Amino acid sequence: MAKIIQRRRAVSINPLKSSAPLGAALAYLGIDGSIPLLHGSQGCTSFALVLLVRHFKETIPLQTTAMEEVATILGGSGNMEEALLNLTRRVKPRFIGIASTALVETRGEDYAGDLKLIMDRQPELAHTRVVFASTPDYAGALEDGWARAVSAVISSVVLPWSPAVTSFRQVNILPGVHQTPADIEALKDMVESFGLYPVVLPDVSGSLDGHVADAWIPTTMGGARLEEIEQMARATHTIAIGEHMRAPAELLGSLTGVPLTVFPTLTGLAPCDRLVALLSRLSGNAVPGRYRRERSQLVDAMLDGHFHFGGRRIAIGADPDLLFALSHFFAGMGAEIVAAVASTGNSPSLDAIPAETVMIGDLTDLEDAARAQGADVLVTHSHGRQAAHRLDIPLIRVGFPIFDRLGTAHTLSVGYRGTRDLIFRVANLFMGQMHDHVPADFADVLPAPIVEESSHVSPPATH
């Protein structure tokens, strides 16, 4: 069991975590026809919008209640009501997801009660589903905001269980915030290959996968449909990924009676085997041949790659569940986790990190630990690039945000194929750091060249 070390400083010099409202907005973006609405100042929303646009390279429909000094002191329910009415009249979204910020949470207003009063007295909002999640910046990070938003959607949208609506072919999937659109697409494909029907909440594979629509619309284009979210009680099973999704999964289970399984990670041979075995049991079907082939390819990749992982010293900074997944991946391939820094300390995943200590800190703590332990590689998001440069070691970009590389949404790291590709990606980076030998490298070990003496006969002199 890893020893958890709390933050050493009262302030973050180089922050590792992203805020909970940003995580909630990201979850709301996984619902079709939605607009996330941050209840706070314009600056809070602007900063979140910049990070989302730079990460996904897509149009992000993020809005704000634009709280200012007077509303902050006297109350912000009027700003919330005005924002909801403006969005409904101009954009006509099917879903509006509200996430609170520290600015409004510090005042302590009952915004859930205010929202109920607003919905009761404004008939214009009758055809728009509005959900509120409490996500103050000072409580938790990206994972926490994502989970609270999903819980808010489940409690507000999902219909209770009824014997008339049970389906033995539907499977609910609650992905973690660290799953990319490509990861979710691969999970859906795997579930469908067993003859099951996946309902994913949130489903950013449909809204943030980087596609060009036929016409521009001001809401999300794709994602989980409200009609399917309402009928999540029909499922025969719920699959949640990451400990931060345990609470939403248990909430869904208490509301619908659907049994659940929480996978701490789906990266690695053993977790993939457990997922495939579960899907085979739920469907009653044998494992398709394609996954037997992909498993064999993964085993071969592990054999080929472990030569390059063995003995490597890894420093990782990430949110708890992503840190858990990556640390077990590297440790399983023979590397050593010499520095592990988590953004928050409220996750049970941290106790199972394969490292001596896990520090709750920021990128400065990660850089200091990597330098002290002689790390060979830094694993974190794009804000760690300066630290990697100062340490003169390569950076493997993971998590959120990644704004200095293209194709982040299409990076796959779950399932047999995703784990195989991750092995190749990291092993190729290690191989690229190897020295390319030149003849001068062998000057001290090669014998000196033999110079043969040749007899030279002068030609006869001519007169």
Residue pairs with C-beta under 8 A, 6 or more apart in sequence:
1 351
1 352
2 340
2 350
2 351
2 352
2 353
2 354
2 355
2 356
2 357
2 358
3 356
3 357
3 358
4 345
4 350
4 351
4 357
4 358
4 360
5 357
5 358
5 359
5 360
6 345
6 360
7 359
7 360
7 361
7 362
7 365
8 359
8 361
8 365
9 361
12 361
12 362
12 364
13 362
13 364
14 362
14 363
14 364
14 367
14 383
14 387
15 362
15 363
15 383
16 317
16 318
16 341
16 343
16 361
16 362
16 363
16 365
16 366
16 380
16 383
17 141
17 142
17 319
17 343
17 344
17 362
18 51
18 141
18 142
18 343
18 400
18 401
19 48
19 101
19 135
19 137
19 141
19 142
19 145
20 99
20 135
20 136
20 137
20 139
20 140
20 141
20 142
20 144
20 145
20 148
21 38
21 40
21 44
21 48
21 99
21 100
21 101
21 135
21 136
21 137
21 145
22 48
22 51
22 52
22 142
22 145
23 135
23 141
23 142
23 143
23 144
23 145
23 146
23 147
23 149
23 177
24 36
24 97
24 99
24 133
24 135
24 145
24 146
24 148
24 149
25 36
25 38
25 48
25 52
25 62
25 97
25 99
25 145
25 149
26 52
26 142
26 145
26 146
26 177
26 202
26 204
26 400
27 97
27 145
27 146
27 149
27 150
27 153
27 177
27 202
28 34
28 35
28 36
28 95
28 97
28 99
28 131
28 149
28 202
29 36
29 52
29 60
29 61
29 202
29 204
29 207
29 208
29 220
29 223
30 200
30 201
30 202
30 203
30 204
30 206
30 207
30 208
30 220
30 223
30 224
31 95
31 97
31 153
31 201
31 202
31 203
31 207
31 220
31 223
31 224
31 226
31 229
32 94
32 95
32 206
32 207
32 220
32 221
32 222
32 223
32 224
32 225
32 226
33 93
33 94
33 95
33 219
33 220
33 223
33 226
34 61
34 93
34 94
34 95
34 96
34 97
34 219
34 220
34 223
35 61
35 62
35 63
35 87
35 91
35 93
35 95
35 96
35 97
35 218
35 219
35 220
36 61
36 62
36 63
36 96
36 97
36 99
37 63
37 64
37 65
37 83
37 84
37 87
37 96
37 97
37 98
37 99
38 44
38 45
38 48
38 62
38 63
38 64
38 65
38 98
38 99
38 101
39 64
39 65
39 67
39 76
39 79
39 80
39 98
39 99
39 100
39 101
39 104
39 111
40 64
40 65
40 67
40 100
40 101
40 102
40 103
40 104
41 64
41 66
41 67
41 68
41 101
41 103
42 64
42 66
44 64
44 101
44 103
44 137
45 62
45 63
45 64
46 64
48 62
49 60
49 62
51 400
51 401
51 403
52 60
52 62
52 401
53 59
53 60
54 401
54 403
55 400
55 401
55 402
55 403
55 408
56 208
56 210
56 408
56 409
57 210
57 406
58 208
58 210
59 216
61 91
61 218
61 219
61 220
63 83
63 87
64 83
65 76
65 79
65 80
65 82
65 83
66 79
66 83
67 76
67 79
67 103
67 104
71 78
71 79
72 103
72 104
72 107
75 107
75 109
76 104
76 107
76 109
76 111
77 109
77 111
77 114
77 117
77 118
80 98
80 111
80 114
80 115
80 118
81 118
81 122
84 96
84 118
84 122
84 125
84 128
84 130
85 122
85 124
85 125
87 93
87 96
88 96
88 124
88 125
88 128
89 124
90 218
91 218
91 219
92 128
93 128
93 218
93 219
94 128
94 129
94 219
94 226
95 128
95 129
95 130
95 131
95 226
96 128
96 129
96 130
96 131
97 130
97 131
97 133
97 149
97 152
97 153
98 111
98 115
98 130
98 131
98 132
98 133
99 133
99 135
99 145
99 149
100 111
100 132
100 133
100 134
100 135
100 136
101 135
101 136
101 137
102 136
102 137
102 138
104 111
105 134
105 136
105 138
106 136
111 132
111 134
112 132
112 134
115 130
115 132
118 125
119 125
119 126
119 130
129 156
129 157
129 226
131 149
131 152
131 153
131 156
131 157
132 152
133 145
133 148
133 149
133 151
133 152
134 148
135 144
135 145
135 148
135 149
140 148
140 344
140 346
141 319
141 343
141 344
142 177
142 319
142 343
142 400
143 176
143 177
143 178
143 242
143 244
143 319
143 320
143 321
143 343
143 344
143 347
144 244
144 344
144 346
146 176
146 177
146 202
146 244
147 177
147 244
147 245
147 247
147 248
149 202
150 174
150 201
150 202
150 245
150 248
151 247
151 248
151 251
153 201
153 202
153 229
154 201
154 232
154 248
154 251
154 252
154 255
155 251
155 255
157 226
157 229
157 230
158 229
158 230
158 232
158 233
158 252
158 255
158 256
159 165
159 230
159 231
159 233
160 233
160 255
160 256
161 233
161 255
161 256
161 257
161 258
162 233
165 231
165 233
165 234
166 233
166 234
166 236
167 197
167 234
167 235
167 236
168 236
169 195
169 196
169 197
169 236
169 283
170 196
170 197
170 198
170 199
170 231
170 234
170 235
170 236
171 191
171 196
171 197
171 198
171 199
171 235
171 236
171 237
171 238
171 239
171 279
171 282
172 198
172 199
172 200
172 201
172 232
172 235
172 237
172 238
172 239
172 252
172 258
173 184
173 187
173 188
173 191
173 198
173 199
173 200
173 201
173 238
173 239
173 240
173 241
174 200
174 201
174 238
174 239
174 240
174 241
174 245
174 248
174 249
174 252
175 183
175 184
175 187
175 200
175 202
175 241
175 245
176 241
176 242
176 244
176 245
176 321
176 322
177 242
177 244
177 319
177 400
178 242
178 318
178 319
178 321
178 322
178 325
178 399
178 400
179 187
179 241
179 414
180 408
180 409
180 410
180 411
180 412
180 413
181 204
181 205
181 208
181 209
181 210
181 409
181 410
182 205
182 209
182 409
182 410
182 411
182 412
182 418
183 266
183 412
183 413
183 414
183 418
184 200
184 203
184 204
184 205
185 205
185 209
186 412
186 414
186 415
186 417
186 418
187 198
187 200
187 266
187 414
187 415
188 198
188 200
188 205
190 275
190 276
190 279
190 291
190 415
191 197
191 198
191 279
192 198
193 288
193 290
193 291
194 279
194 280
194 282
194 283
194 285
194 288
195 283
195 285
196 279
196 282
196 283
199 224
199 228
199 229
199 231
199 232
199 235
200 224
201 224
201 229
201 232
202 223
202 224
203 222
203 223
203 224
204 223
206 221
206 222
206 223
206 224
207 220
207 221
207 222
207 223
208 409
209 222
209 409
209 410
210 409
210 410
211 221
211 222
213 221
232 238
232 252
232 256
232 258
233 255
233 256
233 257
233 258
235 256
235 258
236 258
236 282
237 258
237 259
237 260
237 261
237 278
237 282
238 249
238 252
238 253
238 258
238 259
238 260
238 261
239 260
239 261
239 263
239 275
239 278
240 246
240 248
240 249
240 260
240 261
240 262
240 263
241 262
241 263
241 265
241 266
241 414
242 262
242 263
242 264
242 265
242 321
242 324
242 325
242 349
243 262
243 264
243 320
243 321
243 324
243 347
243 348
243 349
244 319
244 320
244 321
244 347
245 262
246 262
249 260
249 262
250 260
252 258
252 260
253 259
253 260
261 278
263 271
263 274
263 275
264 271
264 321
264 324
264 325
264 349
264 352
265 271
265 321
265 324
265 325
265 328
265 329
266 272
266 275
266 325
266 414
266 415
266 418
267 325
267 326
267 328
267 329
267 413
267 414
267 418
267 419
267 422
268 325
268 328
268 329
268 332
268 419
269 295
269 298
269 299
269 302
269 332
269 416
269 419
272 295
272 298
272 414
272 415
272 416
272 419
273 295
275 415
276 287
276 291
276 295
280 286
280 287
291 416
294 415
294 416
294 417
294 420
295 416
297 416
297 417
297 420
298 416
298 417
298 419
298 420
298 423
301 419
301 420
301 423
301 424
302 333
302 423
304 427
305 333
305 423
305 424
305 426
305 427
306 333
306 334
308 426
308 427
308 430
308 431
309 330
309 333
309 334
309 335
309 426
309 427
309 430
310 333
310 334
310 335
311 334
311 335
311 336
312 330
312 334
312 335
312 336
312 376
312 377
312 430
313 335
313 336
313 338
313 373
313 374
313 375
313 376
313 377
314 327
314 330
314 335
314 336
314 337
314 338
314 339
314 375
314 376
314 377
314 379
315 338
315 339
315 340
315 341
315 366
315 369
315 370
315 373
315 375
315 377
315 378
315 379
316 323
316 326
316 327
316 330
316 337
316 339
316 340
316 341
316 366
316 379
316 380
317 323
317 339
317 340
317 341
317 342
317 343
317 363
317 365
317 366
317 378
317 379
317 380
317 384
318 326
318 341
318 342
318 343
318 379
318 380
318 381
318 398
318 399
319 342
319 343
319 344
319 399
320 342
320 343
320 344
320 346
320 347
320 349
320 350
321 347
321 349
322 398
322 399
323 340
323 341
323 342
323 349
323 350
323 353
323 358
324 349
324 350
324 352
324 353
326 379
326 398
327 337
327 340
327 353
327 354
327 355
328 354
329 419
329 422
330 337
330 379
331 337
331 354
333 423
337 353
337 354
337 355
338 355
338 369
338 370
338 373
338 374
338 375
339 355
339 359
339 366
339 369
339 370
339 373
339 375
340 353
340 355
340 357
340 358
340 359
341 358
341 359
341 360
341 361
341 362
341 363
341 365
341 366
341 369
342 350
342 358
342 359
342 360
342 361
343 360
344 360
345 360
350 358
359 365
359 369
363 380
363 383
363 384
363 387
366 378
366 380
366 384
366 387
367 384
367 387
367 390
367 391
369 375
370 378
370 387
370 391
370 393
371 391
375 391
375 393
376 393
376 430
377 393
377 394
377 395
377 396
377 429
377 430
378 384
378 387
378 388
378 391
378 393
378 394
378 395
378 396
379 395
379 396
379 398
380 395
380 397
380 398
380 399
381 397
381 398
381 399
381 400
381 401
381 402
382 397
382 401
382 402
382 403
382 404
382 405
383 401
384 395
385 395
385 404
388 394
388 395
394 429
394 432
394 433
396 425
396 426
396 429
397 404
397 405
397 408
402 408
412 418
412 421
413 419
413 421
413 422
435 441
